[in-house]
Amino acid sequence: MAAVSGARGKSNVRSRRVALATTSLLLFSFACALLVSPARAQQAMVLVGSGSTVPAPLYNRWGQEFGKRNPKIQMKYLPVGTEEGIKQISHESGDFGAGEAPLTESQRKDDGLMELPAVIIAIVPVYNLPDVHQELRLSGEVLADIFLGVVKTWNAPQIAKINPDLSLPNMTIHVIHRPAGKGSNYVFSDFLSKSSAKFRAQIGVSASPKWPVGEPAERSSDMADKVKHEPGSIGYVEYQYAVKDSIQQAAVQNAAGNFVKASQRGLTAACEEVEAPNWRSFSASLVNARGADSYPITSFTWIYLRAKTSDSARAAALRDLLNWTYSDGQTLAEQEGYAALPAKLQAEVKKKLTELR
């Protein structure tokens, strides 16, 4: 048995190494393809980032708009997951990472990384109950029991109790979750752990939780598609994916006891509750923030950066990109369905940018 476990361990290590090498090759090939394309005849510098699928639509929009202002500096983004994005930037592959999990102290100190909040995002419980047209309410404790497999049907007493005006179907709940390494897992499990001692003990906060029930959806867009087309299903996805796909969203009970649906105002309220008055807690959790209007499953999506680089030209181009993301880029973020950072927080982040070398 020990030999089998050892072989499996070695196999897992090899698999992780292959995945890392493959993603690194994709990043390199991605940048090279851009450089040799006819439209890039002047050999524009291409800043390449990788990470979470949660902000992927935003980074794609940022790349398009940023490229218009200076054809000699372009930005492209590869959605590979939060954990993989951190691995890539820590191994000096690419120019930045992106995701929803805060860095560990080891990643900051030993790997020389830093994180800066990019915009504010929300993870929303989405469901498919064709005959339920009124707003469904869910608490963190009930959501935890659903994703632990304790609550199995939509008309279970735990759900019915907080939805007395709804006629809930006697239908099996089909749980859909994200696979390992995803930022939305981290934010959602953070909320469930703060809401349920049982969930905290059995699963905990992780980008790679060991879900006891359900089936995985690889990307945020896959999650949205599965829930939209499978009656009886429930999942969780970034707010703008739910809005754009017109998927049913639950109102979630916040720390003040109010049931609120995600909105840009609710996300901003959560950020203000946590960040004000100092506006310097760049790695703070926004989950379950106080306040009557705060949406409870709120988070920053962070940009992961190397504090130092030996390429001064790329460092200067990256600072140009980042300064733009904290000005015009924030307006574009709101257009894409995310919440911009409050002005005072943007100002503090810009001060932090001066530390990049």
C-alpha positions as CSV (number, residue, x, y, z in Angstrom):
1,M,0.0,0.0,0.0
2,A,2.9,2.4,0.9
3,A,4.4,1.7,-2.5
4,V,1.2,2.5,-4.3
5,S,0.8,5.7,-2.3
6,G,4.3,6.7,-3.1
7,A,3.8,6.0,-6.8
8,R,0.6,8.0,-6.8
9,G,2.5,10.9,-5.0
10,K,5.2,10.8,-7.6
11,S,2.6,10.7,-10.4
12,N,0.9,13.7,-8.9
13,V,4.1,15.7,-8.7
14,R,4.9,14.8,-12.3
15,S,1.4,15.8,-13.3
16,R,1.8,19.2,-11.6
17,R,5.2,19.7,-13.3
18,V,3.8,18.8,-16.7
19,A,0.9,21.2,-16.1
20,L,3.2,24.0,-15.1
21,A,5.5,23.4,-18.0
22,T,2.5,23.3,-20.4
23,T,1.1,26.5,-19.2
24,S,4.5,28.2,-19.4
25,L,4.9,27.0,-22.9
26,L,1.4,28.3,-23.8
27,L,2.3,31.7,-22.3
28,F,5.5,31.8,-24.3
29,S,3.9,30.6,-27.5
30,F,1.0,33.1,-27.0
31,A,3.4,36.1,-26.7
32,C,5.5,34.9,-29.6
33,A,2.5,34.4,-31.9
34,L,1.5,38.0,-31.2
35,L,4.9,39.3,-31.9
36,V,5.2,37.7,-35.4
37,S,1.7,38.5,-36.6
38,P,1.6,41.0,-39.5
39,A,-0.4,43.5,-37.3
40,R,2.6,43.5,-34.9
41,A,5.2,44.4,-37.6
42,Q,6.7,47.0,-35.2
43,Q,7.3,44.2,-32.7
44,A,5.1,45.6,-29.9
45,M,5.9,44.6,-26.4
46,V,3.3,42.2,-25.2
47,L,2.5,42.0,-21.5
48,V,1.1,38.6,-20.7
49,G,-0.9,37.7,-17.7
50,S,-2.6,34.5,-16.5
51,G,-5.0,33.4,-13.8
52,S,-8.6,33.2,-12.8
53,T,-11.5,32.9,-15.2
54,V,-13.6,35.2,-12.9
55,P,-12.1,38.4,-14.3
56,A,-11.3,37.0,-17.7
57,P,-13.9,39.1,-19.6
58,L,-12.6,42.2,-17.9
59,Y,-8.9,41.5,-18.8
60,N,-10.0,40.8,-22.4
61,R,-11.7,44.2,-22.5
62,W,-8.8,45.9,-20.9
63,G,-6.4,44.3,-23.4
64,Q,-8.5,45.6,-26.3
65,E,-8.9,49.1,-25.0
66,F,-5.3,49.5,-23.6
67,G,-3.9,48.4,-27.0
68,K,-5.7,51.2,-28.8
69,R,-3.8,54.0,-26.9
70,N,-0.3,52.7,-27.6
71,P,0.2,50.1,-30.3
72,K,3.7,49.5,-29.1
73,I,2.5,48.0,-25.8
74,Q,-0.2,45.3,-25.8
75,M,-1.7,43.1,-23.1
76,K,-3.1,39.6,-23.4
77,Y,-4.6,37.3,-20.7
78,L,-4.6,33.5,-20.4
79,P,-7.4,32.2,-18.1
80,V,-5.9,29.1,-16.4
81,G,-7.2,29.4,-12.8
82,T,-6.0,31.4,-9.7
83,E,-3.6,28.8,-8.3
84,E,-1.9,28.3,-11.7
85,G,-1.7,32.1,-12.2
86,I,0.2,32.4,-8.9
87,K,2.5,29.6,-9.9
88,Q,3.3,31.2,-13.2
89,I,4.2,34.6,-11.8
90,S,6.2,33.0,-8.9
91,H,8.2,31.1,-11.6
92,E,8.8,34.3,-13.5
93,S,6.6,33.2,-16.4
94,G,4.6,36.1,-17.7
95,D,4.3,39.6,-16.4
96,F,1.4,39.3,-13.9
97,G,-1.1,36.9,-12.4
98,A,-4.7,37.4,-11.4
99,G,-7.1,35.7,-9.0
100,E,-9.3,35.8,-5.9
101,A,-7.0,34.1,-3.3
102,P,-4.7,36.3,-1.2
103,L,-1.0,35.4,-1.3
104,T,0.5,33.5,1.6
105,E,3.4,35.0,3.6
106,S,5.8,32.6,1.9
107,Q,4.7,33.7,-1.5
108,R,5.2,37.3,-0.5
109,K,8.6,36.9,1.3
110,D,10.2,33.9,-0.4
111,D,8.8,34.3,-3.9
112,G,9.0,38.2,-3.9
113,L,5.3,38.6,-4.9
114,M,2.8,41.3,-4.0
115,E,-0.9,41.6,-4.7
116,L,-2.9,44.7,-5.5
117,P,-6.7,44.8,-5.7
118,A,-7.9,45.2,-9.3
119,V,-11.6,45.5,-8.9
120,I,-14.4,44.2,-6.7
121,I,-16.2,41.1,-7.6
122,A,-19.2,39.0,-6.2
123,I,-19.7,35.3,-6.3
124,V,-23.5,34.6,-6.6
125,P,-25.4,31.4,-6.0
126,V,-27.2,30.7,-9.2
127,Y,-30.0,28.1,-9.7
128,N,-32.5,26.7,-12.1
129,L,-36.1,26.4,-10.9
130,P,-38.3,27.0,-13.9
131,D,-41.5,27.2,-12.0
132,V,-40.2,29.5,-9.2
133,H,-40.5,33.0,-10.4
134,Q,-40.2,34.9,-7.1
135,E,-36.9,35.7,-5.4
136,L,-35.3,32.7,-3.7
137,R,-33.6,33.4,-0.4
138,L,-30.6,31.4,0.9
139,S,-28.5,31.8,4.0
140,G,-24.9,30.9,4.3
141,E,-25.8,28.0,6.7
142,V,-28.3,26.6,4.2
143,L,-25.9,27.0,1.3
144,A,-23.2,25.1,3.3
145,D,-25.7,22.3,4.0
146,I,-26.5,22.1,0.3
147,F,-22.9,21.9,-0.7
148,L,-22.1,19.4,2.0
149,G,-24.9,17.2,0.7
150,V,-27.0,17.5,3.9
151,V,-29.9,19.3,2.2
152,K,-30.8,17.3,-0.9
153,T,-34.2,18.6,-2.2
154,W,-35.5,22.0,-3.0
155,N,-38.5,21.7,-0.7
156,A,-36.3,20.7,2.3
157,P,-37.4,22.3,5.6
158,Q,-34.2,24.4,5.8
159,I,-35.0,26.1,2.5
160,A,-38.7,26.3,3.1
161,K,-38.3,28.1,6.4
162,I,-36.6,31.1,4.9
163,N,-38.9,31.1,1.8
164,P,-42.4,30.8,3.4
165,D,-44.1,32.5,0.4
166,L,-42.6,30.2,-2.2
167,S,-44.0,26.9,-3.5
168,L,-40.8,24.9,-3.7
169,P,-40.7,21.7,-5.8
170,N,-40.0,18.3,-4.5
171,M,-37.0,18.1,-6.8
172,T,-33.5,16.8,-6.1
173,I,-30.8,19.5,-5.9
174,H,-28.2,19.0,-8.5
175,V,-25.0,20.6,-7.1
176,I,-22.4,22.0,-9.5
177,H,-19.0,23.2,-8.2
178,R,-15.7,24.4,-9.6
179,P,-12.6,22.0,-9.7
180,A,-9.4,22.5,-7.8
181,G,-7.4,25.7,-8.1
182,K,-10.2,28.2,-8.7
183,G,-10.5,31.6,-7.1
184,S,-14.3,31.4,-7.0
185,N,-13.9,28.3,-4.8
186,Y,-11.7,30.3,-2.4
187,V,-14.3,33.1,-2.0
188,F,-17.3,30.8,-1.8
189,S,-15.7,28.5,0.7
190,D,-14.6,31.5,2.7
191,F,-18.2,32.6,3.0
192,L,-19.5,29.1,3.8
193,S,-16.8,28.6,6.4
194,K,-17.7,31.9,8.1
195,S,-21.4,30.9,8.0
196,S,-21.2,27.3,9.1
197,A,-18.9,25.6,11.8
198,K,-19.7,22.3,10.2
199,F,-18.5,23.4,6.8
200,R,-15.4,25.0,8.3
201,A,-14.5,21.8,10.1
202,Q,-15.2,19.5,7.2
203,I,-14.0,21.6,4.2
204,G,-12.5,24.9,5.2
205,V,-11.3,27.8,3.1
206,S,-9.5,26.7,0.0
207,A,-9.2,27.2,-3.7
208,S,-9.2,23.4,-4.0
209,P,-11.9,22.2,-1.6
210,K,-12.8,18.5,-1.5
211,W,-16.5,18.8,-2.4
212,P,-18.4,15.8,-1.1
213,V,-21.2,16.1,-3.6
214,G,-21.8,17.4,-7.1
215,E,-20.0,17.6,-10.5
216,P,-17.4,20.1,-11.6
217,A,-17.6,22.9,-14.2
218,E,-14.1,23.8,-15.5
219,R,-14.6,27.5,-16.3
220,S,-16.9,30.2,-15.0
221,S,-18.6,30.2,-18.4
222,D,-19.1,26.4,-18.1
223,M,-20.7,26.8,-14.7
224,A,-23.1,29.4,-16.0
225,D,-24.0,27.2,-19.0
226,K,-24.6,24.1,-16.9
227,V,-26.9,25.8,-14.4
228,K,-28.8,27.6,-17.1
229,H,-29.6,24.4,-18.9
230,E,-30.1,21.9,-16.0
231,P,-33.4,22.2,-14.1
232,G,-32.9,21.6,-10.4
233,S,-29.3,22.7,-10.4
234,I,-27.4,25.1,-8.2
235,G,-23.9,26.5,-8.5
236,Y,-21.9,29.7,-8.0
237,V,-20.4,32.1,-10.4
238,E,-19.1,35.7,-10.7
239,Y,-21.9,38.2,-10.8
240,Q,-21.5,39.5,-14.4
241,Y,-21.6,35.9,-15.8
242,A,-25.0,35.4,-14.2
243,V,-26.3,38.8,-15.4
244,K,-25.2,38.3,-19.0
245,D,-26.6,34.8,-19.2
246,S,-29.9,35.8,-17.4
247,I,-29.5,33.1,-14.8
248,Q,-31.6,33.0,-11.6
249,Q,-29.7,34.5,-8.6
250,A,-30.5,33.9,-5.0
251,A,-30.7,36.7,-2.4
252,V,-28.1,35.9,0.3
253,Q,-28.4,36.8,4.0
254,N,-25.7,39.2,5.0
255,A,-24.0,39.9,8.4
256,A,-26.8,42.4,9.3
257,G,-29.4,39.7,8.7
258,N,-30.8,41.2,5.5
259,F,-31.3,39.1,2.3
260,V,-29.6,41.0,-0.5
261,K,-28.8,40.3,-4.2
262,A,-25.5,41.2,-5.7
263,S,-25.2,44.7,-7.1
264,Q,-22.4,47.2,-7.7
265,R,-23.7,49.2,-4.8
266,G,-23.7,46.2,-2.5
267,L,-20.1,45.3,-3.5
268,T,-18.9,48.9,-2.9
269,A,-20.6,48.9,0.5
270,A,-18.8,45.8,1.5
271,C,-15.5,47.2,0.4
272,E,-16.1,50.5,2.3
273,E,-17.0,48.7,5.5
274,V,-13.7,46.8,5.4
275,E,-11.3,49.3,3.9
276,A,-12.3,52.7,5.4
277,P,-10.8,54.8,6.9
278,N,-7.2,53.7,6.1
279,W,-7.8,52.2,2.6
280,R,-4.5,50.1,2.9
281,S,-5.7,46.6,3.6
282,F,-5.0,45.4,0.1
283,S,-5.3,41.7,0.9
284,A,-8.3,41.9,3.2
285,S,-11.3,39.6,2.9
286,L,-14.5,41.4,2.1
287,V,-16.6,38.3,2.8
288,N,-19.5,38.9,5.3
289,A,-18.6,42.6,5.7
290,R,-20.8,44.5,8.2
291,G,-23.5,46.9,6.9
292,A,-27.1,46.7,6.0
293,D,-26.4,46.9,2.3
294,S,-23.2,44.9,2.0
295,Y,-23.4,41.9,-0.3
296,P,-21.9,39.0,1.8
297,I,-20.0,37.0,-0.9
298,T,-17.8,40.0,-2.1
299,S,-14.1,39.9,-2.8
300,F,-11.3,41.7,-4.5
301,T,-9.9,40.1,-7.6
302,W,-6.2,40.7,-7.2
303,I,-3.3,41.4,-9.6
304,Y,-0.2,39.3,-8.5
305,L,3.1,41.0,-9.3
306,R,6.8,40.4,-8.8
307,A,8.1,43.3,-6.7
308,K,11.3,43.4,-8.6
309,T,12.3,42.5,-12.2
310,S,15.6,42.7,-14.1
311,D,13.9,44.0,-17.3
312,S,13.5,47.8,-16.8
313,A,11.7,48.3,-20.1
314,R,9.0,45.7,-19.2
315,A,8.7,47.1,-15.7
316,A,8.0,50.5,-17.2
317,A,5.4,49.1,-19.6
318,L,3.8,47.2,-16.8
319,R,3.6,50.4,-14.6
320,D,2.0,52.1,-17.6
321,L,-0.6,49.4,-17.9
322,L,-1.4,49.3,-14.2
323,N,-1.7,53.1,-13.9
324,W,-4.2,52.9,-16.8
325,T,-6.2,50.1,-15.1
326,Y,-6.6,52.3,-12.0
327,S,-8.0,55.2,-14.1
328,D,-9.8,54.5,-17.4
329,G,-9.7,50.8,-16.6
330,Q,-12.0,51.2,-13.6
331,T,-14.7,52.8,-15.8
332,L,-14.5,49.9,-18.2
333,A,-14.8,47.5,-15.2
334,E,-18.2,49.0,-14.3
335,Q,-19.3,48.7,-17.9
336,E,-18.4,45.0,-17.7
337,G,-20.5,44.4,-14.6
338,Y,-17.8,44.5,-11.9
339,A,-17.5,47.2,-9.2
340,A,-14.7,49.8,-9.4
341,L,-12.4,50.4,-6.5
342,P,-13.5,53.4,-4.4
343,A,-11.5,56.6,-5.3
344,K,-9.5,56.6,-2.0
345,L,-8.5,53.0,-2.4
346,Q,-7.4,53.7,-6.0
347,A,-5.2,56.5,-4.8
348,E,-3.5,54.2,-2.2
349,V,-3.0,51.5,-4.8
350,K,-1.3,54.0,-7.1
351,K,1.1,54.9,-4.3
352,K,2.0,51.3,-3.9
353,L,2.8,51.0,-7.7
354,T,5.8,53.2,-7.1
355,E,7.4,50.3,-5.2
356,L,7.6,48.2,-8.4
357,R,11.1,48.0,-9.8
